[in-house]
Amino acid sequence: MDIRQTFGNNLKHYRALADMSQAALAVKMGVDRAHVSSMERGQQNVTIITLWHAALALDVAPNKLLEDKTTD
């Protein structure tokens, strides 16, 4: 699976676990809601800083956002 899609799926998963809207996550990350949507759809090449901000906002380890769960 494409790493962007893996990140997007994980971002959406952990956001749902946190019971957080895309808008709320965007505010915590300091980005636009449309950017969160685009990341969740695997359409963004996120930077390591964006990965870090997402992990902080969702209170998860950064590596959790990159785990490919399809191979389990």
C-alpha positions as CSV (number, residue, x, y, z in Angstrom):
1,M,0.0,0.0,0.0
2,D,1.1,3.5,-0.7
3,I,2.6,5.2,2.4
4,R,0.4,8.2,1.9
5,Q,-2.7,6.0,2.0
6,T,-1.4,4.1,5.0
7,F,-0.8,7.4,6.9
8,G,-4.3,8.7,5.8
9,N,-6.0,5.5,7.0
10,N,-4.2,5.7,10.3
11,L,-4.9,9.4,10.7
12,K,-8.6,8.8,10.2
13,H,-8.6,5.8,12.5
14,Y,-6.9,7.6,15.4
15,R,-9.0,10.7,14.9
16,A,-12.1,8.6,15.1
17,L,-10.8,6.9,18.3
18,A,-10.3,10.4,19.8
19,D,-13.8,11.3,18.8
20,M,-12.5,14.3,17.0
21,S,-13.8,16.0,13.9
22,Q,-11.5,16.9,11.0
23,A,-12.0,20.5,11.9
24,A,-11.0,20.0,15.5
25,L,-7.9,18.0,14.4
26,A,-7.0,20.8,12.0
27,V,-7.2,23.4,14.7
28,K,-4.9,21.3,17.0
29,M,-2.5,20.8,14.1
30,G,-2.6,24.4,12.9
31,V,-3.7,23.5,9.4
32,D,-6.9,23.8,7.3
33,R,-9.7,21.2,7.6
34,A,-9.4,20.6,3.8
35,H,-5.7,19.7,4.4
36,V,-6.7,17.0,7.0
37,S,-9.3,15.7,4.6
38,S,-6.7,15.5,1.8
39,M,-4.2,13.7,4.1
40,E,-6.9,11.2,5.1
41,R,-7.6,10.4,1.5
42,G,-3.8,9.8,0.9
43,Q,-3.5,12.8,-1.5
44,Q,-0.8,14.6,0.5
45,N,3.0,14.1,0.8
46,V,3.2,15.1,4.4
47,T,6.4,16.4,6.0
48,I,7.9,14.9,9.0
49,I,6.8,18.0,10.9
50,T,3.2,17.4,9.8
51,L,3.5,13.8,11.0
52,W,4.8,15.1,14.3
53,H,2.0,17.6,14.7
54,A,-0.7,15.0,13.9
55,A,0.8,12.6,16.4
56,L,0.9,15.3,19.1
57,A,-2.7,16.3,18.3
58,L,-3.9,12.7,18.5
59,D,-1.7,11.8,21.5
60,V,-0.2,8.8,19.6
61,A,3.4,7.8,18.8
62,P,4.4,9.0,15.4
63,N,5.2,5.5,14.2
64,K,1.6,4.5,14.9
65,L,0.6,6.7,12.0
66,L,2.9,4.9,9.6
67,E,2.1,1.3,10.5
68,D,0.8,-0.8,7.7
69,K,-2.1,-2.8,9.3
70,T,-2.9,-4.7,6.0
71,T,0.1,-7.0,6.6
72,D,-1.1,-8.2,10.1
